């Protein structure tokens, strides 16, 4: 795969995550008399896991960088005012956690070194194979 393809694949994934996360981050439920907001945790987990998985699968930092760039663009567009329309990302505390937490996660994961795949176990050396065959001294 070429570098451009990896970057474009990351950008497409970031667009999808940005749109889904913008609408999911405000999900909440009522437990007793408490309103528990859980959507921003789901959206941030989706963002982080997708960046980690795509970076490892493609063995490149370009995919997480593409995700970060397009996620930031979608977040800026959906968080801005467009005429008299309501914004998708409002000025609530959970929206601020989603925006700032997502920016921190994107920056951190884009800077992570790429984890190399683990070699198959049959290709690893076995330096202590004769140890099990020896008898203890009497």
Steps between C-alpha positions, in 0.01 A plus 500: 500500500622844421534782750227702330254211524572458872441870560178502297373190682569672832319815383192303397497318834540834680204647313278211604622508861461877516139496380402202716681638804341843464153351524580227755698712750186647658325168573386468859277292720312558823586281799269584787511878521844527340569575136802293395669619181688213338510589130825697511675196649375283212604756241849543648547124530397455135747769395790355700442136407459579131824698494689224680355222286547670165855607588590145596320340206668723241834525685507875449440824688333652196162337569473637859614841374231491230240404761611789721489755219159408368352453850615851591349641180165333555498610864568861402227497234235335721590715799480832317193714449347490154246780472211444738548123515572322827845351542552129540783550750366740761671687786416240765767342721483163322554672164807675634634170634433341161678774304802549727530131590477402135770751406729364772432138399561577131828672576623229733413204279635670187835534678512140626757278333340231289494160665658238280315171453598212726683225310339154496602281793662234279761750381614597852818351636484249782831532685416272794365189331751260661427620852187292535680181391775521763463312828574673829827393671473225766 
